[in-house]
Amino acid sequence: MLTKEELPECPVATTVQLIGSKWKLLILRNLLQRPWRFNELKKSLEGISQKVLTDSLRSMEADGIIARTVYPEVPPRVEYALNDLERV
């Protein structure tokens, strides 16, 4: 996660740095609706590779934009959802 000192002072530049890629914007669009599972996201984002989706989700989780919830079930279930952005 980036610290405030590492982010640009301009809010627009900060936004572009954090979510400026095409795929991250589309992932956020989906997560605004509800929490999604990995395969649901992959199916809804035509053309995204598994590696790019994984990297994008990990990056947004590290930046505190989304939360990854692992449910202790068999088989394991993982959901991605937006964090409360007021706290970020």
KOLKOLDO-222003 format. One record per residue (C-alpha): x, y negated, z. Coordinates in pm, whole numbers. Layout:
BEGIN
X, Y, Z
...
//
This chain:
BEGIN
0, 0, 0
129, -343, -90
174, -600, 183
36, -953, 151
389, -1081, 97
431, -852, -205
110, -969, -373
91, -1281, -590
-62, -1591, -429
-317, -1626, -708
-630, -1412, -642
-673, -1340, -1013
-313, -1220, -1047
-358, -1002, -738
-673, -846, -885
-502, -777, -1216
-204, -621, -1037
-425, -391, -828
-696, -289, -1077
-585, -423, -1414
-575, -96, -1606
-860, 17, -1828
-911, 338, -1635
-909, 183, -1290
-1181, -59, -1394
-1396, 225, -1528
-1337, 430, -1213
-1446, 133, -1001
-1754, 89, -1218
-1857, 446, -1136
-1772, 421, -766
-1992, 115, -731
-2290, 346, -786
-2207, 620, -533
-1928, 853, -417
-1800, 1083, -691
-1613, 1413, -703
-1299, 1442, -916
-1455, 1656, -1191
-1760, 1429, -1210
-1532, 1132, -1267
-1328, 1318, -1527
-1641, 1418, -1721
-1785, 1067, -1708
-1464, 901, -1835
-1430, 1033, -2187
-1067, 1047, -2299
-897, 1022, -1959
-639, 1289, -1883
-628, 1471, -1551
-285, 1319, -1478
-399, 961, -1541
-713, 1009, -1330
-509, 1163, -1047
-248, 886, -1061
-514, 613, -1073
-706, 757, -778
-388, 799, -572
-278, 445, -651
-614, 295, -557
-623, 503, -239
-274, 383, -144
-382, 22, -206
-683, 72, 21
-941, 20, -253
-1096, 366, -235
-1128, 637, 28
-1072, 1008, -32
-1279, 1235, 189
-1198, 1605, 214
-1478, 1824, 347
-1369, 2142, 530
-1578, 2380, 322
-1513, 2683, 107
-1450, 2598, -168
-1301, 2263, -63
-1494, 1953, -163
-1332, 1612, -213
-1520, 1287, -274
-1395, 943, -370
-1578, 628, -263
-1512, 257, -243
-1376, 125, 84
-1542, -166, 252
-1351, -429, 52
-1402, -696, 318
-1153, -511, 539
-888, -477, 267
//
